[in-house]
Amino acid sequence: MILFFGILQAHRPQRGYRMWLCAWVLVMCSLLVYLPKDLPAGWQLAQECIRVDLLVLGGLIFLFSFLGRKTSRKRLERDIALLSAPAFLILNTLWISPQHVWLCMTVILLGEGVVVALIEQLLDKGLHKKIIRLVCLLGTLALMEAVWHASSGLALVVMLAEIFISCAILLAMNRSGNRAGKWTALTAFLAWGMFYVVYQASDIFPVISVVLDRIWNLPKYLVGFGMILMVLEDDTDRISTLSEEYRLLYENNPHPMWIFDPITGRFLSVNDASTETYGYSRAEFLTMSLYDIRPEEDRERLSQGLTQLQSSKQIWRHRRKSGDVFDVEVSGHNVFFGGMEARFAMCIDITERQRLNEELVYRAQHDTLTGLANRMLLEERAQQTLARTARDGTKMAILTIDVDRFKQVNDTYGHLVGDECLKGIAERLATSVREADTLARTGGEEFTVLIGGLSSARGAQAAAASLLKTLNKPLTLSINEIAVSVSIGIAVYPDDGADLETIRTRSDKALYEAKRMGGGHAVLTTDELAGEAQSAINIESALREALQTNGLELFYQPIFDAFGRLARVEALVRGKSEFLRKVGPAGFIPVAEESGLIVSLGRWVLEESCRQMAEWRNRNLPPFELAVNISARQLVQADYTDLVLLALERHGIAPTLLHLELTETTLMRDFSAMARIMTRLSEAGVLFSIDDFGTGYSSLARLSELPISTLKIDRSFVTKLQESDAAVGIVRAIINMSRHLRLEVVAEGVERAEHIKLLLELGCHMFQGYYLSSPLPPDDLEAALQTGALAFDFAPLHDSVQQEELDAIIPA
């Protein structure tokens, strides 16, 4: 029986079953110890001690197989050792030296303490815990009685009875179910323990001894039999559970599953998900084969590989009863079904996954706002087009497109309108791009067109002209119509470079030149443009560094009134570095405008000039006004009004002393937005001047709607006054118009005394030019004021009557 039980336990992972086997081995060994006969007295004593120890240890292992399921292996070994050590000490002491009564009593008390501690730690609250405590208490009292009388036999009986009765109690409380195996083992454990108690009374009733001798080993056999039944019952439960789990996994699986004949493809069994997914009933399925759920074009492939289907996942197309075709991922393996070799398969509908994959690929290659190709897809197609062009001997063009002044649209109308504008531009551009070409959005307001199969650069220029034409009409948006334009840079392979990166770079440089031309132009790259663009990059880098390292300074050019008195100074920015001094403002201001650095530069000029005005005031210099040049990009900044007023307040400058100068061309770009901001600043007292007037051909009706106080006649007209009657006529017309609009007139570029005399005769109010003074550093301007070097007498140069008329017209 032990051998049979051991074979059953050889493969089991459960620790309790392995402990049963170990306990049975110890019990059997305790019986085998008796085999040697006729041993000397000393060996007989050792033989008895070993037998007793093995029997007690086996009983304790039985006990802990029910008690220590939740404890670690090391903890279990420690607890068994803590109980077996005092038991061995008591029994062996009584057997060898019965006179050590007090030593045994002490060990009993220590062992009782260990028992109480283990009961508290290992047993949950309940009736069984109370019964175990009672059994242990009675056992301790009986054991003390046996030790007191030096009865080793009684001590052994008490220990074994206590151990096996406790095993019966713990097994009774086991929640594994009320089955035959459990109750057989439980009853046998109880009988095993009680037999020792009854056997102790056989001295009083000899007949009991005769009966017990005949049935002494029966409880042991019944314990073993009960345990074997428990193992078999457990196996039956596990098989039943596994069968139920497999049924749930197959029948109730959300994915279609079936078993089919690998030779004919005929269905042998299908689950509920198969009928729901494919639309066939179970009965219909069992009359069909795999061929019936495949599209016609896939059946030949199926017939070629039906018997060679591997367990690896494969992608197939299946057809529903309705005729819909969808993609599935099929995995399977060989099984036995109905006594024959068959194949199990599971199908997962991957239609949604395929759609998501396609959507992810699309999103990775397309711009989310416009739906156009993005930079990644453009790069892939550019490489393909470049290779095809090199092979065919044709040409390829890259057109880099940038929306002109798009930041003003965002700042004026907001980013939602800006996004709507970009989508409208993309739709317009797409109408002029061939299907074989690629239109991509490669930046915030930047687009790129890739054109292949060209015979010459003229084809690229024609395509660019077509793209410009699509934006001739304003975009109709949800709020209103917005007129937009684009600038286009063109580079052609292999004319402008032998690799993609060179072509792309030269296209960008051509775009930069198109932007410098004012927008709305397409420029084909040249070697000269490439050099100029590189120069612009260097200028931008130097200007950016100057803004960060205090590498800029202001010069101030005086402006004089009709009496020759200093009335105003114009702040002019200069670079401190040799490179920026060489480039000059005429070189770096357009670069700042194009790169967006003009905003930071304008803020610095305003702050520095206001600081300098406050410093001159504190030094008691005569009062005069300040003129500061600003750009359209600065003016449409959302916080520009607050920026100006805070700078004036911070330095204690009256708003009426500040003139903000804008060019005539700048004002016409975004008239309505600028008019609103100019009106707010004008209401606060800030004055506005139009610089370079006469060169922009602006609408006089539009100008009358702006809060302008001064017109500055462009120097190109002033310098030609003595040579050109047309120039005189233009200046006279500007001054007469200003007189009716009650505006001041400042003449720029005064180079001679004759210019001043003629301008005074025409009625000009103020004068600025190198004849009177060049732009001066702050210290030089201050010194000139203190020495009177900036005072002129214009009285001999103009007619007094005319001057009186001007004085009557011009407000003080």
Secondary structure as the mmCIF struct_conf table of DSSP 4:
data_model
#
loop_
_struct_conf.conf_type_id
_struct_conf.id
_struct_conf.beg_label_comp_id
_struct_conf.beg_label_asym_id
_struct_conf.beg_label_seq_id
_struct_conf.end_label_comp_id
_struct_conf.end_label_asym_id
_struct_conf.end_label_seq_id
HELX_RH_AL_P HELX_RH_AL_P1 ILE A 2 GLN A 9
TURN_TY1_P TURN_TY1_P1 ALA A 10 HIS A 11
HELX_RH_AL_P HELX_RH_AL_P2 ARG A 15 LEU A 32
TURN_TY1_P TURN_TY1_P2 VAL A 33 TYR A 34
BEND BEND1 PRO A 36 PRO A 36
BEND BEND2 ASP A 38 ASP A 38
HELX_RH_AL_P HELX_RH_AL_P3 ALA A 41 LEU A 67
TURN_TY1_P TURN_TY1_P3 ARG A 69 LYS A 70
BEND BEND3 THR A 71 THR A 71
HELX_RH_AL_P HELX_RH_AL_P4 ARG A 73 ILE A 96
TURN_TY1_P TURN_TY1_P4 PRO A 98 GLN A 99
HELX_RH_AL_P HELX_RH_AL_P5 VAL A 101 LEU A 122
BEND BEND4 LYS A 125 GLY A 126
HELX_RH_AL_P HELX_RH_AL_P6 LEU A 127 TRP A 148
TURN_TY1_P TURN_TY1_P5 HIS A 149 ALA A 150
HELX_RH_AL_P HELX_RH_AL_P7 SER A 152 ALA A 172
TURN_TY1_P TURN_TY1_P6 MET A 173 MET A 173
BEND BEND5 SER A 176 SER A 176
BEND BEND6 ASN A 178 ASN A 178
HELX_RH_AL_P HELX_RH_AL_P8 ALA A 180 GLN A 200
HELX_RH_3T_P HELX_RH_3T_P1 ALA A 201 ASP A 203
TURN_TY1_P TURN_TY1_P7 ILE A 204 ILE A 204
HELX_RH_AL_P HELX_RH_AL_P9 PRO A 206 ILE A 215
TURN_TY1_P TURN_TY1_P8 TRP A 216 ASN A 217
HELX_RH_AL_P HELX_RH_AL_P10 LEU A 218 GLU A 251
TURN_TY1_P TURN_TY1_P9 ASN A 252 ASN A 252
BEND BEND7 PRO A 254 HIS A 255
STRN STRN1 MET A 257 PHE A 260
TURN_TY1_P TURN_TY1_P10 PRO A 262 THR A 264
STRN STRN2 ARG A 266 ARG A 266
STRN STRN3 PHE A 267 VAL A 270
HELX_RH_AL_P HELX_RH_AL_P11 ASP A 272 TYR A 278
HELX_RH_AL_P HELX_RH_AL_P12 ARG A 282 PHE A 285
TURN_TY1_P TURN_TY1_P11 LEU A 286 THR A 287
STRN STRN4 SER A 289 SER A 289
HELX_RH_3T_P HELX_RH_3T_P2 LEU A 290 ILE A 293
BEND BEND8 ARG A 294 ARG A 294
HELX_RH_3T_P HELX_RH_3T_P3 GLU A 296 ASP A 298
HELX_RH_AL_P HELX_RH_AL_P13 ARG A 299 GLY A 305
BEND BEND9 LEU A 306 LEU A 306
TURN_TY1_P TURN_TY1_P12 THR A 307 GLN A 308
BEND BEND10 SER A 311 SER A 312
STRN STRN5 GLN A 314 ARG A 319
TURN_TY1_P TURN_TY1_P13 LYS A 321 SER A 322
BEND BEND11 GLY A 323 GLY A 323
STRN STRN6 VAL A 325 PHE A 337
TURN_TY1_P TURN_TY1_P14 GLY A 338 GLY A 339
STRN STRN7 MET A 340 ASP A 349
HELX_RH_AL_P HELX_RH_AL_P14 THR A 351 GLN A 365
STRN STRN8 HIS A 366 HIS A 366
TURN_TY1_P TURN_TY1_P15 THR A 368 THR A 370
STRN STRN9 ALA A 373 ALA A 373
HELX_RH_AL_P HELX_RH_AL_P15 ARG A 375 ASP A 392
TURN_TY1_P TURN_TY1_P16 GLY A 393 GLY A 393
STRN STRN10 LYS A 395 VAL A 403
TURN_TY1_P TURN_TY1_P17 ASP A 404 ARG A 405
HELX_RH_AL_P HELX_RH_AL_P16 PHE A 406 TYR A 413
HELX_RH_AL_P HELX_RH_AL_P17 HIS A 415 ALA A 430
TURN_TY1_P TURN_TY1_P18 THR A 431 SER A 432
BEND BEND12 VAL A 433 VAL A 433
TURN_TY1_P TURN_TY1_P19 GLU A 435 ALA A 436
BEND BEND13 ASP A 437 ASP A 437
STRN STRN11 THR A 438 ARG A 441
BEND BEND14 GLY A 443 GLU A 445
STRN STRN12 GLU A 446 LEU A 454
BEND BEND15 SER A 455 SER A 456
HELX_RH_AL_P HELX_RH_AL_P18 ALA A 457 LYS A 469
TURN_TY1_P TURN_TY1_P20 THR A 470 LEU A 471
BEND BEND16 ASN A 472 LYS A 473
HELX_LH_PP_P HELX_LH_PP_P1 PRO A 474 PRO A 474
STRN STRN13 LEU A 475 THR A 476
BEND BEND17 SER A 478 ILE A 479
STRN STRN14 GLU A 481 ILE A 482
STRN STRN15 VAL A 486 TYR A 493
TURN_TY1_P TURN_TY1_P21 PRO A 494 ASP A 496
BEND BEND18 ALA A 498 ASP A 499
HELX_RH_AL_P HELX_RH_AL_P19 LEU A 500 ARG A 516
TURN_TY1_P TURN_TY1_P22 MET A 517 GLY A 518
BEND BEND19 GLY A 519 GLY A 520
STRN STRN16 ALA A 522 LEU A 524
HELX_RH_AL_P HELX_RH_AL_P20 ASP A 527 GLN A 548
TURN_TY1_P TURN_TY1_P23 THR A 549 ASN A 550
STRN STRN17 LEU A 552 ASP A 561
TURN_TY1_P TURN_TY1_P24 ALA A 562 PHE A 563
BEND BEND20 GLY A 564 GLY A 564
STRN STRN18 LEU A 566 GLY A 575
BEND BEND21 LYS A 576 SER A 577
HELX_RH_AL_P HELX_RH_AL_P21 GLU A 578 VAL A 583
HELX_RH_AL_P HELX_RH_AL_P22 PRO A 585 SER A 595
TURN_TY1_P TURN_TY1_P25 GLY A 596 GLY A 596
HELX_RH_AL_P HELX_RH_AL_P23 LEU A 597 ASN A 618
TURN_TY1_P TURN_TY1_P26 ARG A 619 ASN A 620
HELX_LH_PP_P HELX_LH_PP_P2 LEU A 621 PRO A 623
STRN STRN19 GLU A 625 ASN A 629
HELX_RH_AL_P HELX_RH_AL_P24 ALA A 632 LEU A 635
TURN_TY1_P TURN_TY1_P27 VAL A 636 VAL A 636
BEND BEND22 GLN A 637 GLN A 637
TURN_TY1_P TURN_TY1_P28 ALA A 638 ASP A 639
HELX_RH_AL_P HELX_RH_AL_P25 TYR A 640 HIS A 651
TURN_TY1_P TURN_TY1_P29 GLY A 652 GLY A 652
HELX_RH_3T_P HELX_RH_3T_P4 PRO A 655 LEU A 657
STRN STRN20 LEU A 658 THR A 663
HELX_RH_AL_P HELX_RH_AL_P26 GLU A 664 LEU A 667
TURN_TY1_P TURN_TY1_P30 MET A 668 ARG A 669
BEND BEND23 ASP A 670 ASP A 670
HELX_RH_AL_P HELX_RH_AL_P27 PHE A 671 GLU A 683
TURN_TY1_P TURN_TY1_P31 ALA A 684 GLY A 685
STRN STRN21 LEU A 687 PHE A 693
TURN_TY1_P TURN_TY1_P32 GLY A 694 GLY A 694
BEND BEND24 THR A 695 GLY A 696
HELX_RH_AL_P HELX_RH_AL_P28 LEU A 700 LEU A 703
TURN_TY1_P TURN_TY1_P33 SER A 704 GLU A 705
BEND BEND25 LEU A 706 LEU A 706
STRN STRN22 THR A 710 ILE A 713
HELX_RH_AL_P HELX_RH_AL_P29 ARG A 715 VAL A 718
TURN_TY1_P TURN_TY1_P34 THR A 719 GLU A 723
HELX_RH_AL_P HELX_RH_AL_P30 ASP A 725 LEU A 741
TURN_TY1_P TURN_TY1_P35 ARG A 742 ARG A 742
STRN STRN23 GLU A 744 ALA A 747
BEND BEND26 ARG A 752 ARG A 752
HELX_RH_AL_P HELX_RH_AL_P31 ALA A 753 LEU A 762
TURN_TY1_P TURN_TY1_P36 GLY A 763 GLY A 763
STRN STRN24 MET A 766 PHE A 767
BEND BEND27 GLY A 769 GLY A 769
TURN_TY1_P TURN_TY1_P37 TYR A 770 LEU A 772
STRN STRN25 LEU A 776 LEU A 776
HELX_RH_AL_P HELX_RH_AL_P32 PRO A 778 THR A 787
TURN_TY1_P TURN_TY1_P38 GLY A 788 LEU A 790
HELX_RH_3T_P HELX_RH_3T_P5 ALA A 795 LEU A 797
BEND BEND28 HIS A 798 HIS A 798
HELX_RH_AL_P HELX_RH_AL_P33 SER A 800 ILE A 809
BEND BEND29 ILE A 810 ILE A 810
#
